[in-house]
C-alpha cells in the first residue's frame, strides 16, 4: 500500500520486466509465510507471474483479489 492507503497497481507485463531485469523483487504472504513472486512460461510460451510455491498454475495469486506488492 501507498502511504495514503491506496493500492499500488501495475500491469503484469511491467512486473515481469522488473523481475527479469532485477530492478525489483516481489513477494506475497500466504498463510502467514512470505512467498516470492517469479516469472514462469506457459507451455505455449506466454510469460506470467506466480509464486515459487505454486505448481503449473498460479493458485496463490488467482482469486485473491488485488495483489499488493510490498
N, C-alpha and C positions, 0 to 999 in steps of 0.2 A: 504494500500500500504506500501511497504517497503521504507526505506529512499532513496534507489536508484531509486524509481519509479516503480519497478517491482511488480507484483501482488503476494499476499500471497495465495498459493493454498494448500489445504489438502483434503483428502477424506471425504466423508460424514460419513463414519464409524468412522473416527477419531473425527470428530466434535460431533457425537453422544456420544462417550465415554467421551469426555471432558465436554460436557453439563451435562451428567448424573453423573459424579463423582465430579462435582462442581469446577473443576480446571479452567474452562473458562466459560464465558457467551458471547453471540454474539447478534448483532442486525444489522438491515439494515435500511436504510432510505427510506420510501415510501411516496411519495407526500410531502416531507419535514418533515415528522414525524418519530421519532425513534420507531421501532417496534422490540421487542425481538424475537430471533430465539429459538424455542423449539423443543423437540423431541416428535414425535407423533407415534402412532402404527396403521397400517392399519387394516382393518377388517380381513386380512389374517395373522396378527401377525408380519408384517415387520415394522421395525423402519425406520423413515425418519425424516428429518428436515423440518420445516415450520415456518412461523411467527405466533405469537399469534393472529394476525388479520385475518388469513386465516381460512376458514371453513375446510371441509374434505380434500380439495385439496390445495397444496402449491402454489397458484397462484402468490403470491408476490415474490416467488423465481424462479418459472418456467418461461422460456422465457426471463429472464433478463440478459442473458449472464453470464460471470464470476461474482461470488459474492465475494466482498471484505469484509472480516470480520475485523472490526477495533479492 
